Amino acid sequence: MSGNEPPVEVTVMRLPHAADLPLPAYQSALAAGLDLVAAVAADSPLDIAPGGRAMIPTGIVIALPPGSEGQVRPRSGLAVRHGITVLNTPGTIDADYRGEIQVILINLGAESFRVSRGMRIAQLVVASVQHAKLTEAQSLEATERGAGGMGSTGTG
């Protein structure tokens, strides 16, 4: 950990189809994300065709504390080597969700990609969230940027 704050306690339950798989784990001392593994059947790896997508089970259920969320993010190695990424990145796991974590992978590569049991497929980052209180108004304070959209602040 980088600061003095204690780690966030997250309760995890391993589902029967993941009994032999490792729990999510950090791969280095200062890693931001816990690696999630595929809980596909050992005798039934899943192939994702180029342009295809698939929902991959992880075999775990978590209970995040109030005021936090889980962000499911791609693994850079899968992206650069195979064109594999998380389709709805970052996927959000709300603190009150109690279903199995599943990862939507998409193959943007040129070749079919095989997902096998225990393969590290994504990472889970636990982050703080803050709820917003919306206050309706008839106008907003002006800023230098104004209504300038994508690319309006320059390209470099």
N, C-alpha and C positions, 0 to 999 in steps of 0.2 A: 504494500500500500504506500501511496505517496504522502499522505497526510497523517494527522494524529487521530482522525475520526475512526471509530470502531467499524468493522465490516457490518453491512446490512445482513440481518439474519433472514434467510429464505429457507422455508421448509420444503423439502422435496420428497416425493413418493415415487418409487420405481414401480411401474406396472408389470404384471406377470410376463408379458412378451419382451421385457427388457431386463429380466432378472440377472442375466450373465453379463450385461453391458456396464461399462463404467459410468459413474455419475458425471455430469458436466464438470470440467476442470479447467483452470487457468494453465496455459502452457509455458508461462514464464512469470517471474516474480512481479513484474509491473504490467502484465497484460490487462487490458480493459475488459475483455470478453472471455466468458467460459465457453469452451467448445462443446457443441451439441453433437451427438452421434446418431446415426441412422439405426432405427430399430426394425428394419425390414427382416424378413425371415432369412436365415442363413442359406437355405436351399432355394430361395427365390429372390435373387438380386433384382433390382429394378433398373431397366434401361430407359434413359430419356433421350429421345431422338433430337437431332438438331431442330431448334424452334419449338420443341415440346416442353411441357412442364409437368410436374408431379408433386403431390402432397406426400411428404416423407415423415413418418412417425418417429418420435424420439423416445417413446416409452417412459416419459416422465410427466408428472403433474407437479406444479409448484404453488406455494402460497406466498405471495409477495406481501410485505407489510404495507399498510395504507400510506399514501404519499410516495409510492414508488411504482415503477413500471419495468417490464422486461422488454428490451429491444432485440429482435432477432435480426442479425446482420450477416452479410456474406462473409466467406473466408477468402482473403485475397489470393491465396495460392490456387484455389479452385477457379477463381475468376481469370487469373492471368494464364494458367496452363490449359484450361479446358473451356473457358467461356461460361462457366456455371456460376449463377448468382441467385440471390433470393428475390423472388418476383415482387413482393410487396415490401421492399426494404425501406426503412426498417419496419418489420412487422411488430406490432405492439401487443404485449401481454398485459392486460389490466390486472390490478391488484385483487379484483374479485373474481377472476377467471379461474376455474378449477378443472378444466378439461386437459386432455393430453396436449402437450406442445407438439405442433406439427409444423414443418417447414415447407414452404412452396418454393421448389427449385425450378429454374428455367435454364435450358441449354441454349445459349447464344453462340455456341461453338459450331464448328463445321462437321464434327463427328459425334456419333452416339456416345453417351456417357453412362457408365454403369455405377449405380449406388449399391454398395454391399453392406452387409451387417457390420456395425461398429465403426463405419467410416465417419470421420469428422466432416460434417456437412455445413455447419453454420456456427455462429457464435451468439451468445446471449450476454447482453450488457444490462446490468441493473442500474437504473437511473432514477433520480428524484423527479417528481412532477409537482407542479403547482396548479391548482384550479384557478380559473379566471372568473372574475365577477364582471359581466358585461353591463356597461352603462350606455344606453342609447343616447345619441346626440344628433343635432341637425347639421353640424359642421365639425370639422376636426382642426386642430392646430396646424398651421402651415409649416412645412419643412423645406429645406433646400432641394431635396429630391422630388418632393411632390408626388405626383401619380406616375412617375417614370417606372416602367416595368423592367422585364428581363433585358439586360444589356445596357440599360440606361446610364449606368455609372461608368461605362467604359469596358474595353475588352481585355485590358492587360493589367 
